Amino acid sequence: MPNDDTDALKLIGLAGLKAWPRSLCRKQGGAGERGDDGAAAVSVPVLKERPMTPVGQARTGWISPVYEACRPVKVELPALLKNRCIAADASIPEVESFRVLRNLVAQYLEQQGCASRTLMVTSALPREGKTTTAVNLALTLARDLSQTALLVDCDFMQQQVHSMLCYQSDVGLLDYLLYGTPFQEIAVWPGIERLTVISGGKPTHCCREILSSRGMREVLTEMRERYRERSLVLDAPPVLSCADTMALARLVDGIVVVVREGKTARGDVVKAVEMLPKEKVIGIVLNKVPKHA
């Protein structure tokens, strides 16, 4: 099971979603264990849907990228759901909360006049569910027919995104920044239309120097500007565990802060938010909220 998220062993429903600041808002619950590495044929529902006609593609602004520069991997839907990647199945009712989050993010970026769409998902402390939220948000963004999504694992102390998506990866963004590993070797297409992932490699506690480096600034600029229709979702380290998360915060357009209900002290949440650029904080996702709450 990914260390970043919950220890619950069953999927808990998502509560309603509201915007912040001023008060904490209740959000998604999540659960499950890490599944085995996917080795069978891709079974994500979007790949089974009826093919869209050229007329439909034109009317919806449909985008289907070419994945020649990515390493393809195979994932299984049951393993994704077991790992709380519920947005891989659009028929699950709880996915609606992530659609609401996606729409709130889009509304915020439009109001701010952001030309790019670079989002950081973080938390005050570890094990609050930020990686679960980042993965499901990226999956939901990828279902928007007019854009693509790139999910980047920037929590170099954990490197959990690829494990949550049930595939093996020995290289990630660190290898690109430190060792010159070609981009096409670190970028992965998990068989989900319009989604690309960068995650993997050996965890390190030297995130402070890396997140604030010139190389990090340059690679994010490259990711943003190469594909204007792409949304970037960065799974960032917890604010109170890695001081240079604030350096990464200066490079993004919006920030989502994940809080685990019943675990995170209000003082830690306030301290974390105060350390971030307040004008970039889109909202707070309250994780592990029971259905009846």
VOGU-3710 file (C-alpha; in Angstrom, 3 decimals, decimal comma):
1> mpnddtdalk> 0,000/0,000/0,000  1,391/3,423/-0,824  2,718/5,032/2,333  1,367/8,437/1,477  -2,272/7,588/1,840  -4,689/5,837/4,149  -4,597/2,473/5,905  -8,273/1,748/5,290  -8,964/-1,469/3,411  -12,153/-0,610/1,567
11> liglaglkaw> -13,285/2,191/-0,689  -14,992/4,949/1,256  -17,430/7,263/-0,483  -16,596/10,812/-1,444  -18,338/13,663/0,291  -19,449/16,892/-1,394  -16,932/19,395/-2,661  -16,845/23,119/-1,888  -14,317/25,830/-2,454  -11,945/27,271/0,164
21> prslcrkqgg> -10,497/29,613/1,640  -12,225/30,823/4,792  -13,248/27,332/5,973  -12,252/23,718/5,476  -14,376/21,838/2,985  -15,209/18,172/3,008  -14,076/16,062/0,143  -13,024/12,671/-0,959  -12,592/9,501/1,039  -10,347/6,745/-0,211
31> agergddgaa> -9,160/3,300/0,726  -7,692/0,070/-0,452  -4,416/-1,757/-0,779  -1,793/-1,484/-3,458  -2,509/-3,956/-6,225  -0,100/-6,149/-8,165  1,804/-4,719/-11,110  -0,538/-4,731/-14,088  0,550/-7,173/-16,751  -2,636/-8,044/-18,601
41> avsvpvlker> -4,426/-6,160/-21,360  -5,603/-2,649/-20,595  -9,171/-2,652/-19,333  -9,822/0,973/-18,442  -13,403/1,741/-19,527  -12,521/4,666/-21,791  -10,684/2,251/-24,068  -13,861/0,192/-24,467  -16,161/3,038/-25,363  -17,637/3,377/-28,829
51> pmtpvgqart> -15,130/5,152/-31,104  -16,004/8,775/-31,758  -16,664/9,782/-35,349  -14,680/12,613/-37,003  -17,777/14,807/-36,781  -18,063/14,132/-33,052  -14,383/14,832/-32,576  -14,705/18,212/-34,274  -17,787/19,189/-32,277  -16,275/18,259/-28,887
61> gwispvyeac> -12,734/19,509/-29,461  -11,550/15,909/-28,989  -7,788/15,480/-28,685  -5,978/12,167/-29,094  -2,232/12,584/-28,632  0,447/10,425/-30,198  2,420/8,454/-27,611  5,563/7,800/-29,652  7,725/9,631/-27,085  6,380/7,580/-24,158
71> rpvkvelpal> 7,057/4,134/-22,776  3,805/2,121/-22,901  2,799/-0,002/-19,913  -0,249/-2,151/-19,258  -2,579/-1,686/-16,318  -5,712/-3,484/-15,146  -8,839/-1,736/-13,962  -9,391/-4,014/-10,900  -5,873/-3,224/-9,663  -6,402/0,508/-10,183
81> lknrciaada> -9,663/0,434/-8,215  -8,029/-1,585/-5,444  -5,467/1,205/-5,166  -8,197/3,867/-4,912  -7,716/5,128/-8,479  -11,491/5,286/-8,777  -11,534/7,915/-11,520  -10,329/5,205/-13,913  -13,959/4,007/-13,913  -16,299/6,849/-14,849
91> sipevesfrv> -19,345/4,826/-13,745  -18,441/4,976/-10,039  -20,722/7,594/-8,383  -17,962/8,927/-6,114  -15,992/10,104/-9,155  -18,415/13,033/-9,363  -16,499/14,779/-6,572  -13,375/14,768/-8,715  -15,360/16,168/-11,637  -16,467/18,990/-9,357
101> lrnlvaqyle> -12,854/19,534/-8,298  -11,799/19,587/-11,955  -14,438/22,194/-12,736  -13,466/24,342/-9,749  -9,843/24,216/-10,854  -10,794/25,225/-14,394  -12,940/28,077/-13,075  -10,129/29,334/-10,854  -7,552/29,255/-13,653  -9,911/31,073/-15,989
111> qqgcasrtlm> -10,614/33,770/-13,398  -6,884/34,207/-12,810  -6,239/34,496/-16,532  -3,699/31,657/-16,472  -2,418/30,791/-19,927  -1,096/27,439/-18,677  -2,625/24,820/-16,381  -0,030/23,695/-13,845  -1,446/22,365/-10,583  0,311/21,298/-7,404
121> vtsalpregk> -1,313/18,841/-5,001  0,207/18,847/-1,532  -0,646/18,435/2,151  0,560/19,676/5,515  1,970/16,317/6,615  2,543/12,826/5,138  -0,197/10,179/4,892  -3,074/12,572/4,260  -4,096/11,286/0,824  -2,477/13,817/-1,495
131> tttavnlalt> -1,155/11,186/-3,910  -4,591/9,579/-4,164  -6,088/12,989/-4,885  -3,401/13,881/-7,450  -3,841/10,601/-9,341  -7,637/10,824/-9,428  -7,569/14,486/-10,423  -5,203/13,681/-13,303  -7,434/10,797/-14,417  -10,444/13,116/-14,353
141> lardlsqtal> -8,647/15,858/-16,284  -7,660/13,288/-18,909  -11,343/12,538/-19,517  -11,861/16,110/-20,682  -11,929/15,629/-24,459  -10,319/19,001/-25,173  -7,099/18,496/-23,227  -4,465/16,016/-22,114  -3,013/15,481/-18,635  0,549/14,902/-17,477
151> lvdcdfmqqq> 0,896/13,575/-13,919  4,380/14,189/-12,480  5,680/12,652/-9,260  7,612/15,454/-7,541  7,601/13,870/-4,083  11,121/12,549/-4,411  11,117/11,233/-0,837  8,320/8,760/-1,625  7,914/8,190/-5,398  4,511/6,497/-5,015
161> vhsmlcyqsd> 2,538/7,509/-8,113  3,662/4,628/-10,328  2,960/2,124/-7,547  -0,551/3,488/-7,130  -1,102/3,149/-10,884  0,109/-0,468/-10,684  3,168/-0,436/-12,908  6,885/-0,754/-12,284  9,273/2,094/-13,001  12,955/2,427/-12,244
171> vglldyllyg> 13,336/5,948/-13,636  11,571/9,224/-13,024  12,010/12,977/-13,050  15,099/12,736/-10,824  16,872/10,643/-13,438  16,084/13,241/-16,092  17,328/16,121/-13,924  20,406/14,506/-12,391  21,591/11,908/-14,883  20,334/13,084/-18,264
181> tpfqeiavwp> 17,963/10,161/-18,834  16,023/10,889/-22,064  12,494/12,184/-21,599  11,012/9,340/-23,634  12,408/6,872/-21,083  10,807/8,530/-18,067  7,436/9,393/-19,647  4,913/6,540/-19,450  1,606/5,991/-21,194  -0,465/3,672/-18,942
191> gierltvisg> -2,937/2,848/-21,701  -5,386/5,533/-20,573  -6,342/7,949/-23,315  -4,910/11,470/-22,921  -2,901/10,621/-19,761  0,901/10,527/-19,436  2,788/9,839/-16,202  6,298/10,513/-14,914  7,117/8,595/-11,746  9,776/6,211/-10,515
201> gkpthccrei> 13,376/5,940/-9,488  15,129/5,741/-6,167  13,636/7,955/-3,419  15,880/10,711/-2,071  15,731/13,150/0,833  17,551/15,837/-1,160  14,324/17,280/-2,559  15,196/20,702/-1,123  17,997/21,272/-3,602  16,209/19,680/-6,558
211> lssrgmrevl> 12,813/21,375/-6,346  14,428/24,810/-6,240  16,981/24,103/-8,977  17,207/25,812/-12,341  16,733/22,432/-13,996  13,378/22,004/-12,269  12,229/25,421/-13,462  13,331/24,693/-16,995  11,690/21,261/-17,241  8,357/22,603/-15,970
221> temreryrer> 8,523/25,422/-18,492  9,211/22,890/-21,231  6,307/20,679/-20,146  3,947/23,658/-20,092  4,920/25,234/-23,367  5,342/22,175/-25,578  1,630/21,269/-25,459  -0,663/24,210/-24,764  -3,712/21,946/-24,314  -1,998/19,959/-21,547
231> slvldappvl> -2,753/20,166/-17,827  0,131/19,384/-15,467  -0,621/17,779/-12,100  2,345/17,732/-9,715  2,278/15,428/-6,692  4,413/17,549/-4,352  5,966/16,782/-0,930  4,068/17,781/2,229  4,628/21,438/3,060  5,783/20,868/6,642
241> scadtmalar> 8,105/17,995/5,653  10,013/19,640/2,802  10,803/23,334/2,971  11,355/23,651/-0,776  7,799/22,690/-1,581  7,339/26,467/-1,410  9,915/26,844/-4,193  7,813/24,535/-6,357  4,687/26,469/-5,382  6,092/29,573/-7,060
251> lvdgivvvvr> 6,266/27,709/-10,382  2,634/26,561/-10,553  -0,680/28,236/-11,371  -2,801/26,709/-8,614  -2,475/24,633/-5,445  -4,781/22,048/-3,883  -4,105/21,169/-0,234  -5,263/17,753/1,035  -6,240/17,320/4,687  -7,140/14,032/6,365
261> egktargdvv> -10,193/14,381/8,594  -9,592/13,362/12,184  -5,811/13,234/11,770  -4,413/16,626/10,811  -4,351/19,298/13,504  -5,980/22,559/12,463  -2,828/24,414/13,498  -0,755/22,366/11,036  -3,226/23,104/8,236  -3,160/26,836/8,973
271> kavemlpkek> 0,633/26,854/9,174  0,970/24,978/5,873  -1,451/27,253/4,023  0,244/30,360/5,392  3,559/29,132/3,983  2,090/28,856/0,475  1,289/31,731/-1,907  -2,250/32,503/-0,758  -3,348/33,757/-4,156  -2,586/30,330/-5,629
281> vigivlnkvp> -4,428/28,163/-3,088  -7,540/26,966/-4,938  -8,996/25,016/-2,037  -8,663/22,314/0,582  -9,685/18,703/0,017  -10,815/17,036/3,240  -10,008/13,379/2,864  -11,512/10,317/4,602  -14,934/11,870/5,182  -17,660/9,257/5,887
291> kha> -20,595/9,170/3,463  -23,044/10,293/6,134  -20,951/13,350/7,089
//
